[in-house]
């Protein structure tokens, strides 16, 4: 949260530079293709979606296309060049021609694993469809080659269509046997976890739900999300290799649990309005006394508690001095106002961090100091709980820490331990909330930490292990859907701030779950809708990404009623969505309470 003035936060992804080298083909085919030659590329025209292709940053579109009804669109972002690839069975010591049509700047087409010289060709600029062609010969023992296309960092989306690999087909053998041991476990109201025994010779597995193929995974487990509560589903899996697909496994059925009724131990109303109150500083919005906050606000986050140093863990809450905040109330008046709010059923929390409050619990000593110092603040003011608003460099993942379910980075592990200790100390009535930025949550769908090869921003997705470890203790997650760069949604498209579509896509990810770093075997499970509020700026002065009331209403209509969704299709409808969060109460007062009135008008 910006405690001074709104600013345009730059995307946090690592900026990479590289020199592109295109290797020339080494062997040309004769003009007349031999009788044994065939097009070995599967779904090269993308007419059946991305079937056969591994395209984490890609999606099919109906325009523009080179031929047929579909083409590939892929968008590089950060340290990702939007590579789209498939592995093809080939014949050793044989000649092949790889061709395809592309549009965009710096688009590549190539082949790797040839056993001789890997090849690629590229175009610097193709405003309309341009054909790329390269040739290669396989090595004496090469039976599999990967063909691919990709763009370049920071150059925007590219398109590809009608990709072919012409040459003699290899020996594909037999499809694998059907998988055995399929089991379903860990059913929630919206998800079911599946696992099965490996099938000999399988390179991947197709997962079926109620007879329809829903995904392909390389491992022997997956979590199916986006399901309806209290509903029975039938699941099967089939094994895949280059020769084809096996028969399906025996069917296993699973029934999702009933939806959460809302409220829980948090004591929050069915739909809640959450806002940050500038309690320790002043800015252009002006100071607002706690007693003057209208009754519409159900959760009031006192901003901010900040550390004495980045790594001390020693959190202090200093109220705004009269010289900076004319009209500020006394400590006694402030504490009395807290009691009045609580008597009216409101929750008053201390928010730790903010834009300037970097907190890194690098040691267990800092962890213990964090617990004791936060406890002193809570006890002194009689607060209901704690909001974690760690921003900037507070959370990052060490190199090699790649599994959000089992974090190893000290700043992550120590924060989880500290929050669990505080929750245990104060009991079920303790209200724990979090306000991460999209970079630390939804960006984890594409990038997690520094990545398997390094080079990515280690902060990408860094909140995910904290949220996951505390999901049973978490009252509210309200991601800041502002000051954000474009984020890829579950539809494979990038979504940008400025309209209802961004809030819809970002919230759908939290309520549906998503593969972390595109790994279908590491799915971040969905949160309950009563745990989720949508973070928005109160006014255009409060932060980038403000939307007018009509767009707020469209967002809520789509997520709770399945209307006004525009072109985006959510993976469910969640009438028990908890509500809205805003930065900030002060800015909303400055703007004539427009955000508050929109919430009241919608939820009553």
KALINBEL-V487037 format. One record per helix or strand. SS is the DSSP state (helix for helix, strand for strand). FROM is the first residue (numbers start at 1). TO is the last residue. If there is no record, write none. Layout:
SS_FROM_TO + SS_FROM_TO
This chain:
strand_37_39 + strand_54_54 + strand_58_61 + strand_71_75 + strand_77_77 + strand_80_80 + strand_84_90 + strand_95_112 + strand_119_137 + strand_144_150 + strand_157_169 + strand_183_185 + strand_192_195 + strand_204_209 + strand_212_217 + strand_221_224 + strand_232_241 + strand_244_245 + strand_252_255 + helix_264_266 + strand_272_278 + helix_290_292 + strand_299_307 + strand_315_316 + helix_331_343 + strand_347_353 + helix_364_381 + strand_385_389 + helix_404_406 + helix_410_426 + strand_431_434 + strand_437_437 + helix_438_440 + helix_442_445 + helix_464_469 + strand_476_477 + strand_480_480 + strand_487_488 + strand_494_495 + helix_500_512 + strand_514_516 + strand_519_524 + helix_529_531 + strand_532_537 + helix_549_561 + strand_579_583 + helix_585_590 + helix_594_603
